[in-house]
Structures are given as structure tokens and as C-alpha cells.
């Protein structure tokens, strides 16, 4: 989702930093705008700062400096109004009480000062395939079911912003698909969604914008479409009969590259400076004494872009 004249930053982070007592800098003067109604995917390795950022925005961790405005409400000086707009699905499972699913989700709504709404709770539980478990104690549920309960709790007070911190970690494929179907429905209802995930193909499928965070700093924020257009593209993969240790100069001049294992020649089909048709490539490869056993194309994924980006930053 692009920033348009009709959209506004429902979440605005400025100069956000976090330094712990031991001197560790978890976040470095971070700026970020999240637009109303978008799905924003925050990608980063373990320890990059994703959970710290979410925890500060949700008021669970104190910031060292900077500001966080949630639909205009400062999350420190106007904490109650800011927090009511946020639903949080944490990464860690903590649903181990003997309370029932129904009571747990209903109680969570009450914590935000919301009047009872049995019809809404019923719909949330049905959307998450939890209705048949409504009278079950949490402690009896599987890990995947407990994660669904966390989502139900986060949705119980009808938040405008939903944080999903690794929501599909440790759940089966069917549940994962069900969760993302729910996310799409919520977005259609106007809910803004910020997610972190290690399943980068999910971010590529779901997100409007992508952010890469590394060592506590936002290194890149861009719409998914622009990112894929700029850094994506197709590569021609030509499998070799024998491994190649050194690329012959004529092939190098044509823009061909050698795969890491030496068993393929790679030719980017996008953003190249010089055009060469396939027959010319094959002719040059044959003249170099190389034998091709297979030819196919591969399109770069968001995961390819992310892995390359992280490698360049490390």
C-alpha cells in the first residue's frame, strides 16, 4: 500500500533508541512510519532488534530516547489511549493457565475497558477455528492452538493496529494458511498489520511494504513491488557437464557468472548493460569448450534479496 493523500501514518516512530544497562545498543535512532490499512513486514535475523522495537511501541519496554505516536497518541504520556489501539501477538507462548479459552479471550477484552461482546468473541473464535475449544482449559491445548488463542486475545478489544511477532512459528501448514486468510480479512476491515516472520515467502505474499532491520538500525524500507522490481528479476541458469573453476574472459565480458559450486553458468536477464541473445551465449560457451546439460530460468525471490542484503551488511 502506497502513501496516498487519503492515508496517514497511524504509527510514527522518531529517533527511537534503546540502550540496556550493560551498554548494549538494541536500537539506534530509528525512524519509521506505518500507514493506515497496510501490511508491513519487518525482516531481520535473531537479535536484529525486531522484538525490542515492537515491545517499545507496545509499552512493554522503556525507550532510551525518541518518540512513538500511535494515531497521534504518545505511547508514554498518553499510554492508555495509545495501547487501546494496539493488539499484540507475542512470539513467546505463555498460555498455560487452567482458565478456559472463552473466559481468557473475554477477560482480555475487559482489560481494555471494553464492554462484554459475546457475539464478537464468538466470531473471533470461529475465525480462528477455536469455537469447538471454547470450554477447554488453555493448559490442555497444543502449541498451535495456544498461538491461536494469543491472536484471539489480541483481537478481542478490536484494535486498529495488530502486531504479529512470528505468528506462524511452530504451527502446521493448514493453520498457517488459516492465519494469513484471517490477516487478509482484517486488512480489508481497515486493520493495520505489522508482522515479523522467518518465513520470508509469507512476507513476499502478504506485505505491502518491507523493512530490513539489522543491528538495531532500519537499513531499508520500501514497497514490496518497488523492491522486487529493483532487485528482483530472472536469471538464466546453464548447467555444465563438468565443474568450472575459472570463468573464461569472453564469457565474463558477456556478463556470465559462475555458480558457487562451479556447476552452472548464471546470466542475469534484468538490469544488464549489454544485450546478448541466447544463440550468441551458447556459441560463446561452446567456443570456450564447455558443455551445457540443461537450461532453465529462475526468478529471484524476496528471500534471495534478503539473504544477499544481510550478507552485505555483516
Phi and psi in degrees as GROMACS dihedral restraints (atoms count N, CA, C in turn):
[ dihedral_restraints ]
;  ai    aj    ak    al  type     phi  dphi    fc
    3     4     5     6     1   -85.0    20    10
    4     5     6     7     1   154.8    20    10
    6     7     8     9     1   -69.0    20    10
    7     8     9    10     1   120.7    20    10
    9    10    11    12     1  -123.6    20    10
   10    11    12    13     1   167.6    20    10
   12    13    14    15     1   -59.4    20    10
   13    14    15    16     1   -23.3    20    10
   15    16    17    18     1   -89.2    20    10
   16    17    18    19     1    -9.8    20    10
   18    19    20    21     1   -99.7    20    10
   19    20    21    22     1   162.9    20    10
   21    22    23    24     1  -147.0    20    10
   22    23    24    25     1   163.1    20    10
   24    25    26    27     1   -77.7    20    10
   25    26    27    28     1   103.0    20    10
   27    28    29    30     1   -74.7    20    10
   28    29    30    31     1   -20.4    20    10
   30    31    32    33     1  -132.9    20    10
   31    32    33    34     1   126.5    20    10
   33    34    35    36     1  -130.5    20    10
   34    35    36    37     1   117.3    20    10
   36    37    38    39     1  -112.3    20    10
   37    38    39    40     1   129.7    20    10
   39    40    41    42     1  -134.8    20    10
   40    41    42    43     1   126.1    20    10
   42    43    44    45     1    57.3    20    10
   43    44    45    46     1    33.6    20    10
   45    46    47    48     1   -77.5    20    10
   46    47    48    49     1   122.8    20    10
   48    49    50    51     1  -131.0    20    10
   49    50    51    52     1   151.1    20    10
   51    52    53    54     1  -141.8    20    10
   52    53    54    55     1   119.8    20    10
   54    55    56    57     1  -124.2    20    10
   55    56    57    58     1   126.7    20    10
   57    58    59    60     1   -84.9    20    10
   58    59    60    61     1   167.3    20    10
   60    61    62    63     1   -59.7    20    10
   61    62    63    64     1   -29.0    20    10
   63    64    65    66     1   -80.6    20    10
   64    65    66    67     1     3.3    20    10
   66    67    68    69     1    95.1    20    10
   67    68    69    70     1    -7.3    20    10
   69    70    71    72     1   -70.1    20    10
   70    71    72    73     1   127.5    20    10
   72    73    74    75     1   -93.2    20    10
   73    74    75    76     1   107.3    20    10
   75    76    77    78     1   -84.5    20    10
   76    77    78    79     1   -31.1    20    10
   78    79    80    81     1  -137.2    20    10
   79    80    81    82     1   144.2    20    10
   81    82    83    84     1  -122.8    20    10
   82    83    84    85     1   102.0    20    10
   84    85    86    87     1    38.1    20    10
   85    86    87    88     1    61.0    20    10
   87    88    89    90     1   -90.4    20    10
   88    89    90    91     1   133.5    20    10
   90    91    92    93     1  -116.3    20    10
   91    92    93    94     1   138.3    20    10
   93    94    95    96     1  -161.0    20    10
   94    95    96    97     1   133.9    20    10
   96    97    98    99     1  -113.9    20    10
   97    98    99   100     1   133.7    20    10
   99   100   101   102     1  -114.8    20    10
  100   101   102   103     1   127.7    20    10
  102   103   104   105     1   -89.7    20    10
  103   104   105   106     1   143.4    20    10
  105   106   107   108     1   -59.0    20    10
  106   107   108   109     1   130.1    20    10
  108   109   110   111     1    84.5    20    10
  109   110   111   112     1     3.9    20    10
  111   112   113   114     1   -94.9    20    10
  112   113   114   115     1   163.6    20    10
  114   115   116   117     1  -108.3    20    10
  115   116   117   118     1   118.8    20    10
  117   118   119   120     1  -114.7    20    10
  118   119   120   121     1   124.7    20    10
  120   121   122   123     1  -103.5    20    10
  121   122   123   124     1   123.8    20    10
  123   124   125   126     1  -104.5    20    10
  124   125   126   127     1   113.9    20    10
  126   127   128   129     1  -112.3    20    10
  127   128   129   130     1   137.8    20    10
  129   130   131   132     1  -177.0    20    10
  130   131   132   133     1   157.1    20    10
  132   133   134   135     1   -72.6    20    10
  133   134   135   136     1   170.7    20    10
  135   136   137   138     1   -58.4    20    10
  136   137   138   139     1   131.7    20    10
  138   139   140   141     1    85.4    20    10
  139   140   141   142     1     4.3    20    10
  141   142   143   144     1   -74.3    20    10
  142   143   144   145     1   -22.1    20    10
  144   145   146   147     1   120.7    20    10
  145   146   147   148     1     3.6    20    10
  147   148   149   150     1   -60.4    20    10
  148   149   150   151     1   -54.3    20    10
  150   151   152   153     1   -68.3    20    10
  151   152   153   154     1   -34.6    20    10
  153   154   155   156     1   -61.8    20    10
  154   155   156   157     1   -44.7    20    10
  156   157   158   159     1   -60.4    20    10
  157   158   159   160     1   -48.4    20    10
  159   160   161   162     1   -62.7    20    10
  160   161   162   163     1   -42.7    20    10
  162   163   164   165     1   -63.7    20    10
  163   164   165   166     1   -37.7    20    10
  165   166   167   168     1   -68.6    20    10
  166   167   168   169     1   -44.7    20    10
  168   169   170   171     1   -59.4    20    10
  169   170   171   172     1   -39.6    20    10
  171   172   173   174     1   -83.1    20    10
  172   173   174   175     1     0.2    20    10
  174   175   176   177     1    80.1    20    10
  175   176   177   178     1    17.8    20    10
  177   178   179   180     1   -91.4    20    10
  178   179   180   181     1   -20.2    20    10
  180   181   182   183     1  -132.2    20    10
  181   182   183   184     1   138.2    20    10
  183   184   185   186     1   -76.9    20    10
  184   185   186   187     1   139.7    20    10
  186   187   188   189     1   -84.0    20    10
  187   188   189   190     1   156.4    20    10
  189   190   191   192     1   -87.1    20    10
  190   191   192   193     1   -36.0    20    10
  192   193   194   195     1  -160.7    20    10
  193   194   195   196     1   166.8    20    10
  195   196   197   198     1   101.8    20    10
  196   197   198   199     1  -179.4    20    10
  198   199   200   201     1  -135.0    20    10
  199   200   201   202     1   151.8    20    10
  201   202   203   204     1  -131.8    20    10
  202   203   204   205     1   119.8    20    10
  204   205   206   207     1  -112.2    20    10
  205   206   207   208     1   124.1    20    10
  207   208   209   210     1  -107.8    20    10
  208   209   210   211     1   102.8    20    10
  210   211   212   213     1    50.8    20    10
  211   212   213   214     1    42.0    20    10
  213   214   215   216     1    90.2    20    10
  214   215   216   217     1   -11.3    20    10
  216   217   218   219     1   -94.6    20    10
  217   218   219   220     1   124.4    20    10
  219   220   221   222     1   -67.3    20    10
  220   221   222   223     1   130.3    20    10
  222   223   224   225     1   -79.1    20    10
  223   224   225   226     1     3.3    20    10
  225   226   227   228     1  -110.6    20    10
  226   227   228   229     1   -55.3    20    10
  228   229   230   231     1   -76.5    20    10
  229   230   231   232     1   -22.6    20    10
  231   232   233   234     1  -129.2    20    10
  232   233   234   235     1    52.6    20    10
  234   235   236   237     1   -58.6    20    10
  235   236   237   238     1   -45.6    20    10
  237   238   239   240     1   -61.5    20    10
  238   239   240   241     1   -46.5    20    10
  240   241   242   243     1   -66.7    20    10
  241   242   243   244     1   -38.8    20    10
  243   244   245   246     1   -65.8    20    10
  244   245   246   247     1   -44.8    20    10
  246   247   248   249     1   -69.4    20    10
  247   248   249   250     1   -29.7    20    10
  249   250   251   252     1   -64.4    20    10
  250   251   252   253     1   -22.8    20    10
  252   253   254   255     1   -84.8    20    10
  253   254   255   256     1    -6.0    20    10
  255   256   257   258     1  -114.4    20    10
  256   257   258   259     1   135.3    20    10
  258   259   260   261     1  -113.1    20    10
  259   260   261   262     1   135.0    20    10
  261   262   263   264     1  -124.4    20    10
  262   263   264   265     1   125.4    20    10
  264   265   266   267     1  -106.9    20    10
  265   266   267   268     1   101.0    20    10
  267   268   269   270     1   -72.2    20    10
  268   269   270   271     1   162.8    20    10
  270   271   272   273     1   -71.6    20    10
  271   272   273   274     1   -38.8    20    10
  273   274   275   276     1   -86.8    20    10
  274   275   276   277     1   135.5    20    10
  276   277   278   279     1   -78.2    20    10
  277   278   279   280     1   132.1    20    10
  279   280   281   282     1  -139.3    20    10
  280   281   282   283     1    18.2    20    10
  282   283   284   285     1   -92.0    20    10
  283   284   285   286     1    80.6    20    10
  285   286   287   288     1  -124.1    20    10
  286   287   288   289     1    20.2    20    10
  288   289   290   291     1   -83.4    20    10
  289   290   291   292     1   171.1    20    10
  291   292   293   294     1   -89.0    20    10
  292   293   294   295     1     2.4    20    10
  294   295   296   297     1   -72.0    20    10
  295   296   297   298     1   153.8    20    10
  297   298   299   300     1   -78.5    20    10
  298   299   300   301     1   162.6    20    10
  300   301   302   303     1   -58.4    20    10
  301   302   303   304     1   -48.2    20    10
  303   304   305   306     1   -58.5    20    10
  304   305   306   307     1   -49.4    20    10
  306   307   308   309     1   -65.3    20    10
  307   308   309   310     1   -37.9    20    10
  309   310   311   312     1   -62.9    20    10
  310   311   312   313     1   -47.2    20    10
  312   313   314   315     1   -69.2    20    10
  313   314   315   316     1   -40.9    20    10
  315   316   317   318     1   -63.9    20    10
  316   317   318   319     1   -41.7    20    10
  318   319   320   321     1   -63.4    20    10
  319   320   321   322     1   -38.8    20    10
  321   322   323   324     1   -61.6    20    10
  322   323   324   325     1   -38.7    20    10
  324   325   326   327     1   -62.2    20    10
  325   326   327   328     1   -42.4    20    10
  327   328   329   330     1   -64.4    20    10
  328   329   330   331     1   -29.7    20    10
  330   331   332   333     1   -61.3    20    10
  331   332   333   334     1   -25.2    20    10
  333   334   335   336     1   -96.1    20    10
  334   335   336   337     1    13.1    20    10
  336   337   338   339     1    75.9    20    10
  337   338   339   340     1    16.1    20    10
  339   340   341   342     1   -86.0    20    10
  340   341   342   343     1   141.2    20    10
  342   343   344   345     1   -67.2    20    10
  343   344   345   346     1   152.1    20    10
  345   346   347   348     1   -54.0    20    10
  346   347   348   349     1   142.3    20    10
  348   349   350   351     1  -146.8    20    10
  349   350   351   352     1    74.7    20    10
  351   352   353   354     1   -56.8    20    10
  352   353   354   355     1   -35.9    20    10
  354   355   356   357     1   -64.4    20    10
  355   356   357   358     1   -40.1    20    10
  357   358   359   360     1   -66.5    20    10
  358   359   360   361     1   -46.0    20    10
  360   361   362   363     1   -60.1    20    10
  361   362   363   364     1   -41.7    20    10
  363   364   365   366     1   -60.7    20    10
  364   365   366   367     1   -44.3    20    10
  366   367   368   369     1   -65.0    20    10
  367   368   369   370     1   -40.9    20    10
  369   370   371   372     1   -61.8    20    10
  370   371   372   373     1   -45.8    20    10
  372   373   374   375     1   -64.4    20    10
  373   374   375   376     1   -37.4    20    10
  375   376   377   378     1   -68.4    20    10
  376   377   378   379     1   -40.4    20    10
  378   379   380   381     1   -61.1    20    10
  379   380   381   382     1   -31.3    20    10
  381   382   383   384     1   -98.9    20    10
  382   383   384   385     1    13.6    20    10
  384   385   386   387     1    54.7    20    10
  385   386   387   388     1    40.7    20    10
  387   388   389   390     1  -112.5    20    10
  388   389   390   391     1    -0.6    20    10
  390   391   392   393     1   -60.8    20    10
  391   392   393   394     1   -39.6    20    10
  393   394   395   396     1   -74.7    20    10
  394   395   396   397     1    -6.3    20    10
  396   397   398   399     1  -108.3    20    10
  397   398   399   400     1    10.1    20    10
  399   400   401   402     1   -60.5    20    10
  400   401   402   403     1   -28.3    20    10
  402   403   404   405     1  -100.7    20    10
  403   404   405   406     1     7.2    20    10
  405   406   407   408     1   -86.5    20    10
  406   407   408   409     1   138.7    20    10
  408   409   410   411     1   -63.8    20    10
  409   410   411   412     1   141.8    20    10
  411   412   413   414     1   -57.1    20    10
  412   413   414   415     1   -36.3    20    10
  414   415   416   417     1   -64.6    20    10
  415   416   417   418     1   -17.8    20    10
  417   418   419   420     1   -90.2    20    10
  418   419   420   421     1    -5.0    20    10
  420   421   422   423     1   -85.3    20    10
  421   422   423   424     1   155.1    20    10
  423   424   425   426     1   -73.6    20    10
  424   425   426   427     1   168.6    20    10
  426   427   428   429     1   -59.1    20    10
  427   428   429   430     1   -41.9    20    10
  429   430   431   432     1   -63.9    20    10
  430   431   432   433     1   -40.6    20    10
  432   433   434   435     1   -65.8    20    10
  433   434   435   436     1   -40.3    20    10
  435   436   437   438     1   -62.2    20    10
  436   437   438   439     1   -37.1    20    10
  438   439   440   441     1   -66.0    20    10
  439   440   441   442     1   -36.9    20    10
  441   442   443   444     1   -61.9    20    10
  442   443   444   445     1   -39.5    20    10
  444   445   446   447     1   -63.2    20    10
  445   446   447   448     1   -39.3    20    10
  447   448   449   450     1   -60.2    20    10
  448   449   450   451     1   -39.6    20    10
  450   451   452   453     1   -66.7    20    10
  451   452   453   454     1   -42.6    20    10
  453   454   455   456     1   -59.8    20    10
  454   455   456   457     1   -43.0    20    10
  456   457   458   459     1   -61.6    20    10
  457   458   459   460     1   -41.9    20    10
  459   460   461   462     1   -65.6    20    10
  460   461   462   463     1   -28.8    20    10
  462   463   464   465     1   -91.3    20    10
  463   464   465   466     1   -10.1    20    10
  465   466   467   468     1   -63.0    20    10
  466   467   468   469     1   -30.0    20    10
  468   469   470   471     1  -100.5    20    10
  469   470   471   472     1    16.6    20    10
  471   472   473   474     1    57.3    20    10
  472   473   474   475     1    58.8    20    10
  474   475   476   477     1   -71.5    20    10
  475   476   477   478     1   157.2    20    10
  477   478   479   480     1   -89.5    20    10
  478   479   480   481     1   -22.5    20    10
  480   481   482   483     1  -125.8    20    10
  481   482   483   484     1   131.4    20    10
  483   484   485   486     1  -121.0    20    10
  484   485   486   487     1   120.4    20    10
  486   487   488   489     1   -96.3    20    10
  487   488   489   490     1   127.5    20    10
  489   490   491   492     1  -119.6    20    10
  490   491   492   493     1   102.3    20    10
  492   493   494   495     1   -96.1    20    10
  493   494   495   496     1   100.9    20    10
  495   496   497   498     1    52.2    20    10
  496   497   498   499     1    56.9    20    10
  498   499   500   501     1   -69.2    20    10
  499   500   501   502     1   -21.9    20    10
  501   502   503   504     1  -108.0    20    10
  502   503   504   505     1    14.2    20    10
  504   505   506   507     1   -64.6    20    10
  505   506   507   508     1   124.9    20    10
  507   508   509   510     1    75.4    20    10
  508   509   510   511     1    16.2    20    10
  510   511   512   513     1  -111.9    20    10
  511   512   513   514     1   158.3    20    10
  513   514   515   516     1   -76.9    20    10
  514   515   516   517     1   170.4    20    10
  516   517   518   519     1   -63.1    20    10
  517   518   519   520     1   -41.5    20    10
  519   520   521   522     1   -62.1    20    10
  520   521   522   523     1   -44.2    20    10
  522   523   524   525     1   -66.4    20    10
  523   524   525   526     1   -39.5    20    10
  525   526   527   528     1   -59.7    20    10
  526   527   528   529     1   -44.5    20    10
  528   529   530   531     1   -65.0    20    10
  529   530   531   532     1   -38.4    20    10
  531   532   533   534     1   -64.3    20    10
  532   533   534   535     1   -39.7    20    10
  534   535   536   537     1   -63.1    20    10
  535   536   537   538     1   -43.4    20    10
  537   538   539   540     1   -71.5    20    10
  538   539   540   541     1   -30.9    20    10
  540   541   542   543     1   -62.9    20    10
  541   542   543   544     1   -39.9    20    10
  543   544   545   546     1   -65.2    20    10
  544   545   546   547     1   -41.3    20    10
  546   547   548   549     1   -59.4    20    10
  547   548   549   550     1   -43.0    20    10
  549   550   551   552     1   -63.7    20    10
  550   551   552   553     1   -38.9    20    10
  552   553   554   555     1   -65.6    20    10
  553   554   555   556     1   -41.0    20    10
  555   556   557   558     1   -63.4    20    10
  556   557   558   559     1   -40.7    20    10
  558   559   560   561     1   -63.0    20    10
  559   560   561   562     1   -38.8    20    10
  561   562   563   564     1   -63.4    20    10
  562   563   564   565     1   -27.1    20    10
  564   565   566   567     1   -83.7    20    10
  565   566   567   568     1    -1.0    20    10
  567   568   569   570     1    99.0    20    10
  568   569   570   571     1     3.7    20    10
  570   571   572   573     1   -75.6    20    10
  571   572   573   574     1   133.5    20    10
  573   574   575   576     1   -87.6    20    10
  574   575   576   577     1   133.4    20    10
  576   577   578   579     1  -125.6    20    10
  577   578   579   580     1   126.7    20    10
  579   580   581   582     1  -117.2    20    10
  580   581   582   583     1   123.5    20    10
  582   583   584   585     1  -128.9    20    10
  583   584   585   586     1   149.4    20    10
  585   586   587   588     1  -115.8    20    10
  586   587   588   589     1   144.5    20    10
  588   589   590   591     1  -157.8    20    10
  589   590   591   592     1   146.6    20    10
  591   592   593   594     1   -89.6    20    10
  592   593   594   595     1   -11.3    20    10
  594   595   596   597     1   -89.3    20    10
  595   596   597   598     1    87.7    20    10
  597   598   599   600     1   -67.5    20    10
  598   599   600   601     1   -25.3    20    10
  600   601   602   603     1   -64.5    20    10
  601   602   603   604     1   -27.1    20    10
  603   604   605   606     1   -67.2    20    10
  604   605   606   607     1   -42.0    20    10
  606   607   608   609     1   -62.3    20    10
  607   608   609   610     1   -40.9    20    10
  609   610   611   612     1   -64.2    20    10
  610   611   612   613     1   -36.5    20    10
  612   613   614   615     1   -74.7    20    10
  613   614   615   616     1   -39.6    20    10
  615   616   617   618     1   -98.8    20    10
  616   617   618   619     1   -36.6    20    10
  618   619   620   621     1   -80.8    20    10
  619   620   621   622     1   148.4    20    10
  621   622   623   624     1   -85.9    20    10
  622   623   624   625     1   -41.3    20    10
  624   625   626   627     1  -129.9    20    10
  625   626   627   628     1   155.9    20    10
  627   628   629   630     1  -124.0    20    10
  628   629   630   631     1   138.4    20    10
  630   631   632   633     1  -125.2    20    10
  631   632   633   634     1   133.2    20    10
  633   634   635   636     1  -103.8    20    10
  634   635   636   637     1   123.5    20    10
  636   637   638   639     1  -114.7    20    10
  637   638   639   640     1   136.8    20    10
  639   640   641   642     1  -146.9    20    10
  640   641   642   643     1   125.2    20    10
  642   643   644   645     1    53.6    20    10
  643   644   645   646     1    40.5    20    10
  645   646   647   648     1    81.6    20    10
  646   647   648   649     1     5.9    20    10
  648   649   650   651     1  -124.8    20    10
  649   650   651   652     1   140.4    20    10
  651   652   653   654     1   -77.3    20    10
  652   653   654   655     1   114.8    20    10
  654   655   656   657     1   -91.6    20    10
  655   656   657   658     1   -24.7    20    10
  657   658   659   660     1  -158.4    20    10
  658   659   660   661     1   134.1    20    10
  660   661   662   663     1  -136.6    20    10
  661   662   663   664     1   120.9    20    10
  663   664   665   666     1  -156.6    20    10
  664   665   666   667     1   152.8    20    10
  666   667   668   669     1   -63.6    20    10
  667   668   669   670     1   147.8    20    10
  669   670   671   672     1   -60.1    20    10
  670   671   672   673     1   -42.7    20    10
  672   673   674   675     1   -62.1    20    10
  673   674   675   676     1   -44.6    20    10
  675   676   677   678     1   -64.8    20    10
  676   677   678   679     1   -40.5    20    10
  678   679   680   681     1   -63.0    20    10
  679   680   681   682     1   -45.8    20    10
  681   682   683   684     1   -68.3    20    10
  682   683   684   685     1   -34.5    20    10
  684   685   686   687     1   -68.2    20    10
  685   686   687   688     1   -38.3    20    10
  687   688   689   690     1   -80.5    20    10
  688   689   690   691     1   -40.9    20    10
  690   691   692   693     1  -115.8    20    10
  691   692   693   694     1    -5.2    20    10
  693   694   695   696     1   -83.0    20    10
  694   695   696   697     1  -144.3    20    10
  696   697   698   699     1   109.9    20    10
  697   698   699   700     1   171.2    20    10
  699   700   701   702     1  -103.4    20    10
  700   701   702   703     1   151.9    20    10
  702   703   704   705     1  -126.7    20    10
  703   704   705   706     1   132.7    20    10
  705   706   707   708     1   -83.4    20    10
  706   707   708   709     1   124.3    20    10
  708   709   710   711     1  -110.2    20    10
  709   710   711   712     1   117.8    20    10
  711   712   713   714     1  -112.7    20    10
  712   713   714   715     1   107.1    20    10
  714   715   716   717     1   -73.9    20    10
  715   716   717   718     1   137.7    20    10
  717   718   719   720     1  -103.3    20    10
  718   719   720   721     1   150.7    20    10
  720   721   722   723     1   -72.3    20    10
  721   722   723   724     1   -30.9    20    10
  723   724   725   726     1  -130.4    20    10
  724   725   726   727     1   147.2    20    10
  726   727   728   729     1   -65.0    20    10
  727   728   729   730     1   147.0    20    10
  729   730   731   732     1  -114.7    20    10
  730   731   732   733     1   126.1    20    10
  732   733   734   735     1   -92.4    20    10
  733   734   735   736     1   -36.8    20    10
  735   736   737   738     1  -130.3    20    10
  736   737   738   739     1   131.2    20    10
  738   739   740   741     1   -78.9    20    10
  739   740   741   742     1   123.9    20    10
  741   742   743   744     1   -58.1    20    10
  742   743   744   745     1   142.5    20    10
  744   745   746   747     1   -54.6    20    10
  745   746   747   748     1   -44.1    20    10
  747   748   749   750     1   -59.8    20    10
  748   749   750   751     1   -35.6    20    10
  750   751   752   753     1   -72.6    20    10
  751   752   753   754     1   -36.2    20    10
  753   754   755   756     1   -62.8    20    10
  754   755   756   757     1   -40.2    20    10
  756   757   758   759     1   -67.3    20    10
  757   758   759   760     1   -24.0    20    10
  759   760   761   762     1   -85.9    20    10
  760   761   762   763     1    -3.0    20    10
  762   763   764   765     1    94.8    20    10
  763   764   765   766     1     5.8    20    10
  765   766   767   768     1   -74.5    20    10
  766   767   768   769     1   149.4    20    10
  768   769   770   771     1  -129.1    20    10
  769   770   771   772     1   160.7    20    10
  771   772   773   774     1  -101.9    20    10
  772   773   774   775     1   134.7    20    10
  774   775   776   777     1   -65.7    20    10
  775   776   777   778     1   160.6    20    10
  777   778   779   780     1   -57.4    20    10
  778   779   780   781     1   -36.9    20    10
  780   781   782   783     1   -86.4    20    10
  781   782   783   784     1    -1.2    20    10
  783   784   785   786     1    75.4    20    10
  784   785   786   787     1     3.4    20    10
  786   787   788   789     1   -95.7    20    10
  787   788   789   790     1     1.1    20    10
  789   790   791   792     1  -144.5    20    10
  790   791   792   793     1   152.5    20    10
  792   793   794   795     1  -104.2    20    10
  793   794   795   796     1   137.7    20    10
  795   796   797   798     1  -117.8    20    10
  796   797   798   799     1   135.8    20    10
  798   799   800   801     1  -133.2    20    10
  799   800   801   802     1   108.6    20    10
  801   802   803   804     1   -63.6    20    10
  802   803   804   805     1   132.5    20    10
  804   805   806   807     1   -96.6    20    10
  805   806   807   808     1    -2.3    20    10
  807   808   809   810     1  -122.8    20    10
  808   809   810   811     1   154.0    20    10
  810   811   812   813     1    56.1    20    10
  811   812   813   814     1    32.8    20    10
  813   814   815   816     1   -95.8    20    10
  814   815   816   817     1   149.7    20    10
  816   817   818   819     1   -80.1    20    10
  817   818   819   820     1   -24.0    20    10
  819   820   821   822     1  -133.7    20    10
  820   821   822   823     1   137.1    20    10
  822   823   824   825     1   -91.2    20    10
  823   824   825   826     1   133.6    20    10
  825   826   827   828     1  -136.2    20    10
  826   827   828   829     1   128.7    20    10
  828   829   830   831     1   -78.5    20    10
  829   830   831   832     1   164.4    20    10
  831   832   833   834     1   -61.2    20    10
  832   833   834   835     1   -39.5    20    10
  834   835   836   837     1   -63.1    20    10
  835   836   837   838     1   -37.5    20    10
  837   838   839   840     1   -67.6    20    10
  838   839   840   841     1   -38.8    20    10
  840   841   842   843     1   -62.6    20    10
  841   842   843   844     1   -47.6    20    10
  843   844   845   846     1   -64.6    20    10
  844   845   846   847     1   -37.0    20    10
  846   847   848   849     1   -63.9    20    10
  847   848   849   850     1   -44.4    20    10
  849   850   851   852     1   -65.8    20    10
  850   851   852   853     1   -37.9    20    10
  852   853   854   855     1   -65.7    20    10
  853   854   855   856     1   -41.4    20    10
  855   856   857   858     1   -64.6    20    10
  856   857   858   859     1   -39.9    20    10
  858   859   860   861     1   -66.1    20    10
  859   860   861   862     1   -24.5    20    10
  861   862   863   864     1   -82.3    20    10
  862   863   864   865     1     0.2    20    10
  864   865   866   867     1    81.1    20    10
  865   866   867   868     1    19.1    20    10
  867   868   869   870     1  -102.3    20    10
  868   869   870   871     1   146.9    20    10
  870   871   872   873     1  -112.0    20    10
  871   872   873   874     1   127.3    20    10
  873   874   875   876     1   -94.4    20    10
  874   875   876   877     1   131.1    20    10
  876   877   878   879     1  -106.0    20    10
  877   878   879   880     1   -19.1    20    10
  879   880   881   882     1  -162.2    20    10
  880   881   882   883     1   150.0    20    10
  882   883   884   885     1  -133.7    20    10
  883   884   885   886     1   129.1    20    10
  885   886   887   888     1  -152.7    20    10
  886   887   888   889     1   164.2    20    10
  888   889   890   891     1  -109.7    20    10
  889   890   891   892     1   151.4    20    10
  891   892   893   894     1  -135.8    20    10
  892   893   894   895     1   131.3    20    10
  894   895   896   897     1   -93.9    20    10
  895   896   897   898     1   132.3    20    10
  897   898   899   900     1   -66.6    20    10
  898   899   900   901     1   135.5    20    10
  900   901   902   903     1   -99.2    20    10
  901   902   903   904     1   171.6    20    10
  903   904   905   906     1   -60.8    20    10
  904   905   906   907     1   -34.8    20    10
  906   907   908   909     1   -63.4    20    10
  907   908   909   910     1   -41.3    20    10
  909   910   911   912     1   -59.4    20    10
  910   911   912   913     1   -45.0    20    10
  912   913   914   915     1   -63.9    20    10
  913   914   915   916     1   -43.2    20    10
  915   916   917   918     1   -65.0    20    10
  916   917   918   919     1   -46.2    20    10
  918   919   920   921     1   -61.2    20    10
  919   920   921   922     1   -42.0    20    10
  921   922   923   924     1   -65.2    20    10
  922   923   924   925     1   -39.8    20    10
  924   925   926   927     1   -65.0    20    10
  925   926   927   928     1   -47.7    20    10
  927   928   929   930     1   -61.6    20    10
  928   929   930   931     1   -41.5    20    10
  930   931   932   933     1   -62.1    20    10
  931   932   933   934     1   -36.7    20    10
  933   934   935   936     1   -71.5    20    10
  934   935   936   937     1   -26.6    20    10
  936   937   938   939     1   -87.8    20    10
  937   938   939   940     1   -16.7    20    10
